[in-house]
Amino acid sequence: MMNIDEARCYATEANLLKALAKFGFDKCRYMIVCNRSGKFTAIFSISLNSEFVGGNLTMFARQGFITFA
């Protein structure tokens, strides 16, 4: 079980998508989820995004998003 309540989140899915584009994550593979407060965040898999990560395993986590292997 993952606790997504502490992840970077946005009031709307549209705002989340704008933020992902701002960080350059819009071409990555991610899952959009809604936390208990009704806000949206993205969860990233390092293994599914190996071509984007390029050895930088903390790329998504540094921006406050949930990341797993």
Secondary structure, DSSP 8 states (H G I E B T S, - for coil): ----TTS--BSSHHHHHHHHHHHT-TTS-EEEEE-TTS-EEEEEETGGGHHHHTT-TTTTGGGT-EEE-
